[in-house]
Amino acid sequence: MRFLFFVVVFFSFYIIFPLKAAGENTKPNIVFILADDLGVMDIGAFNPNTFYETPNIDRLAAEGMKFTTAYAACCVCSPTRYSIMTGRYPVRSGITNFLAGKRSERFEPAALDLFMPLEETTLGEAFHEAGYKTALLGKWHLGNPKDYGPQFQGFDVVSGDIRYIAPSVTNLTLPNLPPINKKTSATVIETRTTQITDDALLVLDAFKDSPKDSPFLLYLSFYQVHVPLGTSEEYVAPYRDKKQKLNLQNDEARDFTEEEQVHLSDQPRKTRCRQNHEIYAGMISHTDACVGRVLAKLKELGLDENTVVVFMSDNGGLATAEGLPTSNLPFRTGKGWNYEGGIREPLIVRWSKTIQAGSVCNVPVISTDFYPTLLDLAKLPLKPEQHLDGISFASLLKGEKTLLKRDALFWHYPHYSNQGGFPSSAVRVGDYKLIQRLEDGRVHLFNVTEDMGEQTDLAEKMPEKTKELQKLLFHWYQDTGARFLEPKNGQTPWKPQ
């Protein structure tokens, strides 16, 4: 009997304590930080010679993996945000420009849808259905938030464009935010970025405590470093001094170059070729400080080891218009263009349980890939019928040296950008990238590994490679239902036949 007693006690402890351990949060938390208009060459981890200082983002890279060939699915914001939320190329939805960008020049732009359909099963919904607590703080830009906002797409807490806290989140109260509209000043943009960072810290506290041991997805979408340009003097002053010490005072002849005639009805555009804008630099420092606050909070709460932190920007740095505050060299142009400067992004992923600190990945990935990748890391079922253009790169994060199984990467921008970019599509296969102008159908071919600045057009020298990529692009047009430029003043633009 005494032996039987000890057996019962032993197995009671064996059952009770493992059950308690199983109740702990074994699935990773997710913190996804999306900057606005931040260029890949703006970050110290990607550009040791940058004028800007980004110690917190650099530390994130040192503790995780940085991707040297990461792309946004579009050269402007709303389409890329759609691709992250859905795992689909934006062309499938008709959200191919920022909402609502309808600028015309020689031709009318392609028809543009003004919201993401509520029928889409978003990243937020996928994690919410799996028992994750979810929050989206900051910029949405996927439709009128009152009718098509994140509160309808799987997010329990929303703060930014609209305020929403689900009834189930009873332990959270958030302060009011200043309004944002077309006349919003740079000061309000900075204040709003600070406020959503404050909200992020409150959300992390709330999500850790109630209910305990359940994982969360926090999507933090900054308003900076988008125009209008401006930030507090405390962030600008150090760069004003730095600029003087480095002799980087404005010099029209050295600060700018002229881009080629960009499309049929326009003149050459100035492109900034030197980083020396102290106000923009201050905005970057403020953004970096906000990132640092979030990372510090994760550590304070003991969540940093089991939290996947993703950092990326929605498109390339602003280099050719609207204040043209930064330079993306050696990459060509910037936001609003399908050259590398407009679509190549600073991507960092940190998860100490899985990702080797200080690792670097050169395999091309794109923003459609986040949806399946994050599900994969959380060991949740994939939804291939939803994220049908995304491919999980979880294997790369685990250190596997393999290419992803896809034929090509694609972009489609049938619009005239505010930054001077011409309507175009693009496809990348291996080292080669083809850009097709949508006004007249002309094509350009570049080897973007050897010629990162896309200065040497190989289309005539490599006709077979050009035809190969053109064929892929044409098939993709058909598969996705791509829309094209519309006639204007009796003139008809090119369309694929």
Sequence and secondary structure as in RCSB ss.txt:
>XXXX:A:sequence
MRFLFFVVVFFSFYIIFPLKAAGENTKPNIVFILADDLGVMDIGAFNPNTFYETPNIDRLAAEGMKFTTAYAACC
VCSPTRYSIMTGRYPVRSGITNFLAGKRSERFEPAALDLFMPLEETTLGEAFHEAGYKTALLGKWHLGNPKDYGP
QFQGFDVVSGDIRYIAPSVTNLTLPNLPPINKKTSATVIETRTTQITDDALLVLDAFKDSPKDSPFLLYLSFYQV
HVPLGTSEEYVAPYRDKKQKLNLQNDEARDFTEEEQVHLSDQPRKTRCRQNHEIYAGMISHTDACVGRVLAKLKE
LGLDENTVVVFMSDNGGLATAEGLPTSNLPFRTGKGWNYEGGIREPLIVRWSKTIQAGSVCNVPVISTDFYPTLL
DLAKLPLKPEQHLDGISFASLLKGEKTLLKRDALFWHYPHYSNQGGFPSSAVRVGDYKLIQRLEDGRVHLFNVTE
DMGEQTDLAEKMPEKTKELQKLLFHWYQDTGARFLEPKNGQTPWKPQ
>XXXX:A:secstr
 HHHHHHHHHHHHHHHHHHHHHHS  S EEEEEEESS  GGGSTTT TT SS  HHHHHHHHHSEEEEEEE SSS
SHHHHHHHHHHSS GGGTT  SSTT    SSSB      S  TTS  HHHHHHHTT EEEEEE   SS HHHHSG
GGTT SEEEESS EE TT TT          TT  HHHHHHHHHHHHHHHHHHHHHHHHTTTT  EEEEEE  TT
SSS    HHHHHHHHHHHHHTT    HHHHEEE    STT    EEE S   HHHHHHHHHHHHHHHHHHHHHHH
TT STTEEEEEEESS    SSTT     TTS S TTSSSHHHHEEEEEEE TTTS TTEEE S EEGGGHHHHHH
HHTT    TTTSTT    HHHHTT     S S EEEEE S  TTS   EEEEEETTEEEEEETTT  EEEEETTT
 TT  S  TTT HHHHHHHHHHHHHHHHHHT    B BTTB      
